[in-house]
Amino acid sequence: MSKRDYYEVLGVAREATTEEIKKAYRRMAIQHHPDRNPGDKQAEETFKEAAEAYSVLSDSEKRARYDRFGHAGVGSPGAGGFNPADFSDFADILGDFFGFGDFFGGGRGRQNRMRRGADLRYNLTISFEEAVRGIATKIKIPKLETCLTCEGTGANPATGAVTCNSCSGQGQVRFQQGFFTISKTCPQCGGRGQIIRDPCTACRGNGQLQKEKNLELRIPGGVDNGSRLRVAGEGEAGANGGPPGDLYVVLAVEPHPFFERHGNDLHCSLPIGFTQAALGAEIEVPTLDGKETVRIPEGTQTGTVFRLKGRGVASLNSRARGDQFIKVTVVTPRKLTREQRELFEKLAEISGDEVSEEGSLFEKVWEMFG
């Protein structure tokens, strides 16, 4: 009996993409799988035919030979064409159907497989100065750790675990299902290959214990709000001898009463007196390194910004520093002594600034608008 064209078997065009071929095979395999059609020889043959077609058309080299020479180019089953013993690709395609991951060996020892422990998160609040300069601190982390009594096996160390007699310690059982020899996770031991008859009393058979661990942290200078520090290996213990997870410390930085941070630059607002702004002055400004003198030129207006180069925050893992920006605000005195008032009135007279309502600057402004 001659074989049908592989493209015809899968119901795809000869120019179909690999993804279209994969989808067509998946659809046919689910429809005609022997588990859905018990005792139906026609469905089983269709399933085998589709699998053979897919094994050729999914392989670029085999497909090229088939397109050129037909069935003769890929040989008979087991000789470059469909090999019933090779199910690695089919397990990938049908992995979520009837638990095929287990059927094709994908679940081998799944329950007994080493698993990495979970990562942990710890929220830590630090001050502005601590974020800028760095700090060494201690934290306490609640987490699962490997039980030292049973060394993570979950079994009483005096008796240990026994080999599962159903799977002979393999974690799998095999049986014939129509065309296939199927492997499934052993239902008796859950794939572990061993059975714990006498659990460890310390961890009650879990192999892990909830504990608190004290850790010393070194937070480098230059971190900012939301920075995340990774501490390798300080997450929860892994299962079945797997490696532990990691700990991630997420930082929250408290605001500063004077400085406001923008990246590595610092911004601050500094009030100055009316006479200082008018006459000019030298004033002391707080910085991260102590006080520094800033020259305020005469006639300085509110909102003027001065820069102190290199007085900002140091970059992480670098000596480079940002700058400090100082925005001045001219403060008008609220209450004047008699002497101050007389002096200001004299200044207004000399400057030609009338302080009475009539002839005032405000009146002149309104005259501009008619």
C-alpha positions as a Markdown table, in Angstrom:
| # | Residue | x | y | z |
|---|---|---|---|---|
| 1 | Met | 0.0 | 0.0 | 0.0 |
| 2 | Ser | 1.5 | 3.3 | -1.1 |
| 3 | Lys | 2.0 | 6.1 | 1.5 |
| 4 | Arg | 0.0 | 9.3 | 1.4 |
| 5 | Asp | 1.7 | 12.6 | 0.8 |
| 6 | Tyr | 2.9 | 14.0 | 4.2 |
| 7 | Tyr | 1.5 | 17.4 | 3.5 |
| 8 | Glu | -1.9 | 15.8 | 2.6 |
| 9 | Val | -1.8 | 13.8 | 5.9 |
| 10 | Leu | -1.4 | 16.9 | 8.0 |
| 11 | Gly | -3.7 | 19.0 | 5.8 |
| 12 | Val | -1.2 | 21.8 | 5.1 |
| 13 | Ala | 0.1 | 23.4 | 2.0 |
| 14 | Arg | 3.6 | 22.6 | 0.7 |
| 15 | Glu | 4.8 | 26.1 | 1.5 |
| 16 | Ala | 3.5 | 25.9 | 5.1 |
| 17 | Thr | 5.7 | 27.3 | 7.9 |
| 18 | Thr | 7.2 | 25.1 | 10.6 |
| 19 | Glu | 4.7 | 26.6 | 13.1 |
| 20 | Glu | 1.7 | 25.8 | 10.8 |
| 21 | Ile | 2.9 | 22.2 | 10.5 |
| 22 | Lys | 3.3 | 22.0 | 14.3 |
| 23 | Lys | -0.2 | 23.3 | 14.9 |
| 24 | Ala | -1.7 | 20.9 | 12.3 |
| 25 | Tyr | 0.1 | 17.9 | 13.9 |
| 26 | Arg | -1.0 | 18.9 | 17.4 |
| 27 | Arg | -4.6 | 19.2 | 16.3 |
| 28 | Met | -4.6 | 15.7 | 14.6 |
| 29 | Ala | -2.7 | 14.1 | 17.5 |
| 30 | Ile | -5.2 | 15.3 | 20.1 |
| 31 | Gln | -8.1 | 14.2 | 17.9 |
| 32 | His | -6.8 | 10.7 | 17.0 |
| 33 | His | -4.8 | 9.8 | 20.2 |
| 34 | Pro | -5.5 | 6.2 | 21.3 |
| 35 | Asp | -6.6 | 7.4 | 24.8 |
| 36 | Arg | -9.5 | 9.3 | 23.2 |
| 37 | Asn | -10.3 | 6.5 | 20.8 |
| 38 | Pro | -9.8 | 3.2 | 22.8 |
| 39 | Gly | -10.0 | 0.2 | 20.5 |
| 40 | Asp | -10.3 | 2.3 | 17.3 |
| 41 | Lys | -7.6 | 0.9 | 15.0 |
| 42 | Gln | -8.3 | 3.5 | 12.4 |
| 43 | Ala | -7.7 | 6.3 | 14.8 |
| 44 | Glu | -4.5 | 4.6 | 16.0 |
| 45 | Glu | -3.2 | 4.3 | 12.4 |
| 46 | Thr | -4.1 | 8.0 | 11.7 |
| 47 | Phe | -2.2 | 9.0 | 14.8 |
| 48 | Lys | 0.8 | 7.0 | 13.7 |
| 49 | Glu | 0.6 | 8.4 | 10.1 |
| 50 | Ala | 0.4 | 12.0 | 11.4 |
| 51 | Ala | 3.4 | 11.4 | 13.8 |
| 52 | Glu | 5.4 | 10.0 | 10.9 |
| 53 | Ala | 4.5 | 13.0 | 8.7 |
| 54 | Tyr | 5.4 | 15.5 | 11.4 |
| 55 | Ser | 8.8 | 13.8 | 12.1 |
| 56 | Val | 9.8 | 14.5 | 8.5 |
| 57 | Leu | 8.2 | 17.9 | 7.8 |
| 58 | Ser | 9.4 | 19.4 | 11.2 |
| 59 | Asp | 13.0 | 18.6 | 10.3 |
| 60 | Ser | 14.4 | 21.1 | 7.7 |
| 61 | Glu | 16.9 | 18.6 | 6.3 |
| 62 | Lys | 14.4 | 15.7 | 6.0 |
| 63 | Arg | 11.8 | 18.1 | 4.6 |
| 64 | Ala | 14.2 | 19.3 | 1.9 |
| 65 | Arg | 14.9 | 15.7 | 0.9 |
| 66 | Tyr | 11.3 | 14.8 | 0.9 |
| 67 | Asp | 10.3 | 17.8 | -1.2 |
| 68 | Arg | 13.0 | 16.7 | -3.8 |
| 69 | Phe | 12.7 | 12.9 | -3.8 |
| 70 | Gly | 9.4 | 12.1 | -2.0 |
| 71 | His | 9.2 | 9.2 | 0.4 |
| 72 | Ala | 12.4 | 7.6 | -1.1 |
| 73 | Gly | 14.4 | 10.6 | 0.1 |
| 74 | Val | 13.6 | 10.0 | 3.8 |
| 75 | Gly | 13.7 | 6.2 | 3.8 |
| 76 | Ser | 11.5 | 3.8 | 5.7 |
| 77 | Pro | 10.5 | 4.3 | 9.4 |
| 78 | Gly | 13.6 | 3.9 | 11.6 |
| 79 | Ala | 15.9 | 4.9 | 8.7 |
| 80 | Gly | 15.8 | 8.6 | 8.7 |
| 81 | Gly | 12.0 | 8.9 | 8.7 |
| 82 | Phe | 9.7 | 8.4 | 11.6 |
| 83 | Asn | 11.2 | 6.6 | 14.6 |
| 84 | Pro | 8.5 | 5.4 | 17.0 |
| 85 | Ala | 11.1 | 5.3 | 19.8 |
| 86 | Asp | 11.9 | 9.0 | 19.6 |
| 87 | Phe | 9.3 | 11.0 | 21.4 |
| 88 | Ser | 11.2 | 14.1 | 22.5 |
| 89 | Asp | 9.5 | 16.5 | 20.0 |
| 90 | Phe | 6.1 | 15.0 | 20.5 |
| 91 | Ala | 6.3 | 15.4 | 24.3 |
| 92 | Asp | 7.0 | 19.1 | 23.7 |
| 93 | Ile | 4.0 | 19.5 | 21.4 |
| 94 | Leu | 1.5 | 17.5 | 23.5 |
| 95 | Gly | 2.9 | 18.3 | 26.9 |
| 96 | Asp | -0.4 | 19.7 | 28.4 |
| 97 | Phe | -2.6 | 17.0 | 26.9 |
| 98 | Phe | -3.3 | 13.9 | 29.1 |
| 99 | Gly | -0.1 | 14.6 | 31.0 |
| 100 | Phe | 2.2 | 13.7 | 28.1 |
| 101 | Gly | 5.2 | 15.2 | 29.9 |
| 102 | Asp | 5.0 | 12.2 | 32.1 |
| 103 | Phe | 4.1 | 9.7 | 29.4 |
| 104 | Phe | 7.2 | 10.4 | 27.3 |
| 105 | Gly | 9.6 | 10.5 | 30.3 |
| 106 | Gly | 9.4 | 14.2 | 30.8 |
| 107 | Gly | 8.2 | 13.6 | 34.4 |
| 108 | Arg | 11.0 | 11.2 | 35.3 |
| 109 | Gly | 11.8 | 11.7 | 38.9 |
| 110 | Arg | 9.8 | 14.9 | 38.8 |
| 111 | Gln | 8.9 | 14.8 | 42.5 |
| 112 | Asn | 12.5 | 13.8 | 43.4 |
| 113 | Arg | 14.2 | 16.3 | 41.3 |
| 114 | Met | 16.4 | 19.0 | 43.0 |
| 115 | Arg | 14.5 | 22.3 | 43.1 |
| 116 | Arg | 16.0 | 25.7 | 43.8 |
| 117 | Gly | 14.6 | 27.4 | 46.9 |
| 118 | Ala | 12.3 | 30.4 | 46.7 |
| 119 | Asp | 13.7 | 34.0 | 46.6 |
| 120 | Leu | 12.8 | 36.2 | 49.6 |
| 121 | Arg | 12.2 | 40.0 | 49.8 |
| 122 | Tyr | 13.0 | 42.2 | 52.8 |
| 123 | Asn | 11.9 | 45.8 | 53.0 |
| 124 | Leu | 14.4 | 48.0 | 54.9 |
| 125 | Thr | 14.0 | 51.7 | 55.8 |
| 126 | Ile | 17.2 | 53.8 | 56.2 |
| 127 | Ser | 17.9 | 57.4 | 56.8 |
| 128 | Phe | 18.9 | 59.9 | 54.1 |
| 129 | Glu | 22.5 | 60.1 | 55.6 |
| 130 | Glu | 22.8 | 56.3 | 55.7 |
| 131 | Ala | 21.8 | 56.1 | 52.0 |
| 132 | Val | 24.3 | 58.7 | 51.0 |
| 133 | Arg | 27.3 | 57.4 | 53.1 |
| 134 | Gly | 26.5 | 53.7 | 53.4 |
| 135 | Ile | 25.9 | 51.7 | 56.5 |
| 136 | Ala | 26.5 | 48.3 | 58.1 |
| 137 | Thr | 23.4 | 46.9 | 59.7 |
| 138 | Lys | 21.8 | 43.7 | 61.0 |
| 139 | Ile | 18.5 | 42.2 | 59.9 |
| 140 | Lys | 16.5 | 39.2 | 61.0 |
| 141 | Ile | 15.1 | 37.0 | 58.2 |
| 142 | Pro | 12.3 | 34.3 | 58.7 |
| 143 | Lys | 12.8 | 31.6 | 56.2 |
| 144 | Leu | 12.8 | 27.8 | 55.5 |
| 145 | Glu | 16.1 | 26.1 | 56.1 |
| 146 | Thr | 17.1 | 22.5 | 55.5 |
| 147 | Cys | 16.5 | 20.3 | 58.5 |
| 148 | Leu | 19.8 | 19.4 | 60.0 |
| 149 | Thr | 18.4 | 16.3 | 61.8 |
| 150 | Cys | 17.5 | 14.4 | 58.6 |
| 151 | Glu | 19.6 | 16.5 | 56.2 |
| 152 | Gly | 16.6 | 17.4 | 54.2 |
| 153 | Thr | 15.4 | 13.8 | 53.5 |
| 154 | Gly | 12.4 | 14.1 | 55.7 |
| 155 | Ala | 13.1 | 10.6 | 57.1 |
| 156 | Asn | 14.0 | 9.5 | 60.6 |
| 157 | Pro | 17.9 | 9.3 | 60.4 |
| 158 | Ala | 17.8 | 6.1 | 62.4 |
| 159 | Thr | 15.6 | 4.2 | 59.9 |
| 160 | Gly | 15.9 | 6.2 | 56.7 |
| 161 | Ala | 13.7 | 5.9 | 53.7 |
| 162 | Val | 13.0 | 2.6 | 51.9 |
| 163 | Thr | 13.1 | 1.9 | 48.2 |
| 164 | Cys | 9.7 | 2.0 | 46.6 |
| 165 | Asn | 8.8 | -1.6 | 45.5 |
| 166 | Ser | 6.3 | -0.4 | 42.9 |
| 167 | Cys | 9.0 | 1.3 | 40.7 |
| 168 | Ser | 12.1 | -0.3 | 42.2 |
| 169 | Gly | 13.4 | 3.2 | 43.1 |
| 170 | Gln | 13.1 | 4.6 | 39.5 |
| 171 | Gly | 10.3 | 7.0 | 40.3 |
| 172 | Gln | 8.4 | 5.8 | 37.3 |
| 173 | Val | 6.2 | 2.9 | 36.2 |
| 174 | Arg | 5.8 | 1.8 | 32.6 |
| 175 | Phe | 2.9 | 0.2 | 30.8 |
| 176 | Gln | 1.7 | -0.5 | 27.3 |
| 177 | Gln | -0.9 | 1.9 | 25.8 |
| 178 | Gly | -1.7 | 0.8 | 22.3 |
| 179 | Phe | 1.2 | 1.8 | 20.1 |
| 180 | Phe | 3.2 | 3.3 | 22.9 |
| 181 | Thr | 5.2 | 2.2 | 25.9 |
| 182 | Ile | 4.2 | 4.9 | 28.4 |
| 183 | Ser | 6.1 | 6.0 | 31.5 |
| 184 | Lys | 4.3 | 7.7 | 34.3 |
| 185 | Thr | 5.2 | 9.0 | 37.7 |
| 186 | Cys | 4.9 | 6.3 | 40.3 |
| 187 | Pro | 1.7 | 6.8 | 42.2 |
| 188 | Gln | 3.0 | 5.1 | 45.3 |
| 189 | Cys | 6.1 | 7.2 | 45.9 |
| 190 | Gly | 5.1 | 10.3 | 43.9 |
| 191 | Gly | 8.2 | 10.0 | 41.8 |
| 192 | Arg | 10.7 | 10.1 | 44.7 |
| 193 | Gly | 11.8 | 6.5 | 44.3 |
| 194 | Gln | 11.7 | 6.1 | 48.0 |
| 195 | Ile | 9.0 | 5.9 | 50.7 |
| 196 | Ile | 9.3 | 7.4 | 54.1 |
| 197 | Arg | 7.7 | 5.1 | 56.7 |
| 198 | Asp | 9.1 | 6.8 | 59.7 |
| 199 | Pro | 9.2 | 10.6 | 59.3 |
| 200 | Cys | 11.8 | 12.8 | 60.9 |
| 201 | Thr | 10.4 | 14.1 | 64.2 |
| 202 | Ala | 12.2 | 17.4 | 64.0 |
| 203 | Cys | 10.6 | 18.6 | 60.7 |
| 204 | Arg | 7.7 | 16.1 | 60.6 |
| 205 | Gly | 8.8 | 14.7 | 57.3 |
| 206 | Asn | 9.0 | 18.0 | 55.5 |
| 207 | Gly | 12.8 | 18.1 | 55.2 |
| 208 | Gln | 12.7 | 21.8 | 56.1 |
| 209 | Leu | 12.1 | 24.0 | 59.2 |
| 210 | Gln | 10.9 | 27.6 | 59.6 |
| 211 | Lys | 13.7 | 29.5 | 61.3 |
| 212 | Glu | 14.9 | 33.1 | 61.8 |
| 213 | Lys | 18.4 | 34.0 | 60.7 |
| 214 | Asn | 20.4 | 37.1 | 61.6 |
| 215 | Leu | 22.3 | 38.6 | 58.8 |
| 216 | Glu | 24.8 | 41.4 | 58.6 |
| 217 | Leu | 24.4 | 43.7 | 55.6 |
| 218 | Arg | 26.8 | 46.2 | 54.1 |
| 219 | Ile | 24.8 | 48.9 | 52.3 |
| 220 | Pro | 27.1 | 50.9 | 50.0 |
| 221 | Gly | 26.9 | 54.7 | 49.9 |
| 222 | Gly | 25.0 | 56.1 | 47.0 |
| 223 | Val | 21.9 | 53.9 | 47.1 |
| 224 | Asp | 18.6 | 55.6 | 46.6 |
| 225 | Asn | 14.9 | 55.0 | 47.3 |
| 226 | Gly | 13.8 | 51.7 | 45.7 |
| 227 | Ser | 17.3 | 50.4 | 45.3 |
| 228 | Arg | 17.4 | 46.6 | 45.5 |
| 229 | Leu | 20.4 | 44.6 | 47.0 |
| 230 | Arg | 20.8 | 40.9 | 46.2 |
| 231 | Val | 22.3 | 38.6 | 48.9 |
| 232 | Ala | 23.1 | 35.4 | 47.1 |
| 233 | Gly | 22.1 | 32.1 | 48.8 |
| 234 | Glu | 20.1 | 33.7 | 51.7 |
| 235 | Gly | 16.7 | 32.8 | 50.3 |
| 236 | Glu | 14.8 | 29.7 | 51.3 |
| 237 | Ala | 16.4 | 26.2 | 51.2 |
| 238 | Gly | 16.0 | 24.2 | 48.1 |
| 239 | Ala | 14.1 | 20.9 | 48.0 |
| 240 | Asn | 15.8 | 17.5 | 47.6 |
| 241 | Gly | 19.3 | 18.9 | 47.9 |
| 242 | Gly | 18.6 | 21.9 | 45.5 |
| 243 | Pro | 20.4 | 25.2 | 46.0 |
| 244 | Pro | 18.9 | 27.9 | 48.1 |
| 245 | Gly | 17.2 | 31.0 | 46.7 |
| 246 | Asp | 18.4 | 34.6 | 47.0 |
| 247 | Leu | 17.4 | 37.4 | 49.3 |
| 248 | Tyr | 16.5 | 40.8 | 47.9 |
| 249 | Val | 16.6 | 43.8 | 50.2 |
| 250 | Val | 14.5 | 46.6 | 48.9 |
| 251 | Leu | 15.4 | 50.0 | 50.4 |
| 252 | Ala | 13.1 | 52.9 | 51.4 |
| 253 | Val | 15.0 | 56.1 | 52.1 |
| 254 | Glu | 13.5 | 58.6 | 54.6 |
| 255 | Pro | 13.2 | 62.2 | 53.4 |
| 256 | His | 15.7 | 64.9 | 54.6 |
| 257 | Pro | 14.4 | 68.1 | 56.1 |
| 258 | Phe | 16.8 | 70.3 | 54.1 |
| 259 | Phe | 18.1 | 68.3 | 51.0 |
| 260 | Glu | 16.1 | 66.9 | 48.1 |
| 261 | Arg | 17.8 | 64.4 | 46.0 |
| 262 | His | 17.6 | 64.2 | 42.2 |
| 263 | Gly | 19.8 | 61.4 | 41.0 |
| 264 | Asn | 23.2 | 62.2 | 42.4 |
| 265 | Asp | 22.5 | 66.0 | 42.7 |
| 266 | Leu | 21.2 | 67.6 | 45.8 |
| 267 | His | 18.8 | 70.6 | 45.8 |
| 268 | Cys | 18.0 | 72.8 | 48.7 |
| 269 | Ser | 16.2 | 76.1 | 49.4 |
| 270 | Leu | 18.0 | 78.8 | 51.4 |
| 271 | Pro | 16.3 | 81.9 | 52.9 |
| 272 | Ile | 18.3 | 85.2 | 52.9 |
| 273 | Gly | 17.5 | 88.6 | 54.3 |
| 274 | Phe | 16.3 | 91.6 | 52.3 |
| 275 | Thr | 19.5 | 93.5 | 53.0 |
| 276 | Gln | 21.7 | 90.5 | 52.2 |
| 277 | Ala | 20.0 | 90.2 | 48.8 |
| 278 | Ala | 20.3 | 94.0 | 48.2 |
| 279 | Leu | 23.9 | 94.5 | 49.4 |
| 280 | Gly | 25.4 | 91.1 | 48.9 |
| 281 | Ala | 26.8 | 88.8 | 51.5 |
| 282 | Glu | 28.8 | 85.7 | 52.4 |
| 283 | Ile | 26.6 | 83.1 | 54.0 |
| 284 | Glu | 27.3 | 79.6 | 55.3 |
| 285 | Val | 25.4 | 76.7 | 53.6 |
| 286 | Pro | 25.1 | 73.2 | 54.9 |
| 287 | Thr | 26.6 | 70.5 | 52.7 |
| 288 | Leu | 27.2 | 66.7 | 53.1 |
| 289 | Asp | 30.7 | 67.6 | 54.1 |
| 290 | Gly | 29.9 | 70.3 | 56.6 |
| 291 | Lys | 29.4 | 74.1 | 56.1 |
| 292 | Glu | 30.6 | 75.9 | 53.1 |
| 293 | Thr | 30.7 | 79.7 | 52.4 |
| 294 | Val | 28.7 | 80.9 | 49.4 |
| 295 | Arg | 29.1 | 84.5 | 48.0 |
| 296 | Ile | 25.7 | 86.2 | 47.4 |
| 297 | Pro | 26.2 | 89.1 | 45.0 |
| 298 | Glu | 24.4 | 92.4 | 45.5 |
| 299 | Gly | 21.0 | 92.6 | 43.9 |
| 300 | Thr | 20.3 | 88.9 | 44.1 |
| 301 | Gln | 16.7 | 88.1 | 43.3 |
| 302 | Thr | 14.4 | 85.4 | 44.8 |
| 303 | Gly | 14.8 | 82.2 | 42.8 |
| 304 | Thr | 18.4 | 82.6 | 41.9 |
| 305 | Val | 20.2 | 79.3 | 41.9 |
| 306 | Phe | 23.9 | 78.7 | 42.9 |
| 307 | Arg | 25.8 | 75.6 | 42.3 |
| 308 | Leu | 28.4 | 73.9 | 44.5 |
| 309 | Lys | 30.3 | 71.5 | 42.2 |
| 310 | Gly | 31.1 | 68.1 | 43.5 |
| 311 | Arg | 29.0 | 68.5 | 46.7 |
| 312 | Gly | 26.3 | 66.0 | 45.8 |
| 313 | Val | 26.0 | 62.3 | 46.3 |
| 314 | Ala | 28.7 | 59.9 | 45.2 |
| 315 | Ser | 27.8 | 57.4 | 42.5 |
| 316 | Leu | 27.6 | 53.7 | 43.4 |
| 317 | Asn | 30.9 | 52.0 | 43.0 |
| 318 | Ser | 32.5 | 55.3 | 41.8 |
| 319 | Arg | 34.2 | 58.3 | 43.3 |
| 320 | Ala | 32.3 | 60.7 | 41.0 |
| 321 | Arg | 29.9 | 63.0 | 42.8 |
| 322 | Gly | 26.9 | 65.1 | 41.8 |
| 323 | Asp | 26.5 | 68.8 | 42.5 |
| 324 | Gln | 24.6 | 70.8 | 45.1 |
| 325 | Phe | 22.1 | 73.4 | 43.9 |
| 326 | Ile | 21.1 | 76.2 | 46.2 |
| 327 | Lys | 17.9 | 78.2 | 45.4 |
| 328 | Val | 17.7 | 81.4 | 47.4 |
| 329 | Thr | 14.5 | 83.0 | 48.7 |
| 330 | Val | 14.5 | 86.6 | 49.7 |
| 331 | Val | 12.6 | 87.0 | 53.0 |
| 332 | Thr | 10.7 | 90.2 | 53.6 |
| 333 | Pro | 10.5 | 91.1 | 57.3 |
| 334 | Arg | 7.0 | 90.8 | 58.8 |
| 335 | Lys | 7.5 | 93.2 | 61.7 |
| 336 | Leu | 9.7 | 96.3 | 61.8 |
| 337 | Thr | 11.1 | 98.2 | 64.7 |
| 338 | Arg | 10.6 | 102.0 | 64.6 |
| 339 | Glu | 14.2 | 102.4 | 63.6 |
| 340 | Gln | 14.0 | 99.9 | 60.8 |
| 341 | Arg | 10.8 | 101.5 | 59.5 |
| 342 | Glu | 12.4 | 104.9 | 59.4 |
| 343 | Leu | 15.4 | 103.5 | 57.5 |
| 344 | Phe | 13.1 | 101.8 | 55.0 |
| 345 | Glu | 11.1 | 104.9 | 54.5 |
| 346 | Lys | 14.3 | 106.8 | 53.9 |
| 347 | Leu | 15.4 | 104.2 | 51.4 |
| 348 | Ala | 12.0 | 104.4 | 49.6 |
| 349 | Glu | 12.3 | 108.2 | 49.4 |
| 350 | Ile | 15.8 | 108.0 | 48.0 |
| 351 | Ser | 14.8 | 105.3 | 45.5 |
| 352 | Gly | 11.7 | 107.2 | 44.5 |
| 353 | Asp | 9.4 | 104.4 | 45.6 |
| 354 | Glu | 6.3 | 106.0 | 47.0 |
| 355 | Val | 4.8 | 103.9 | 49.9 |
| 356 | Ser | 1.5 | 105.9 | 50.0 |
| 357 | Glu | -1.4 | 104.8 | 48.0 |
| 358 | Glu | -1.4 | 107.9 | 45.8 |
| 359 | Gly | 1.4 | 107.9 | 43.3 |
| 360 | Ser | 2.5 | 104.4 | 44.3 |
| 361 | Leu | 4.1 | 101.9 | 41.9 |
| 362 | Phe | 0.8 | 99.9 | 42.0 |
| 363 | Glu | -1.1 | 103.0 | 40.9 |
| 364 | Lys | 1.3 | 103.6 | 38.0 |
| 365 | Val | 0.8 | 100.0 | 36.9 |
| 366 | Trp | -3.0 | 100.3 | 36.8 |
| 367 | Glu | -2.6 | 103.6 | 34.8 |
| 368 | Met | -0.9 | 101.5 | 32.1 |
| 369 | Phe | -4.2 | 99.7 | 31.6 |
| 370 | Gly | -6.2 | 102.8 | 31.3 |
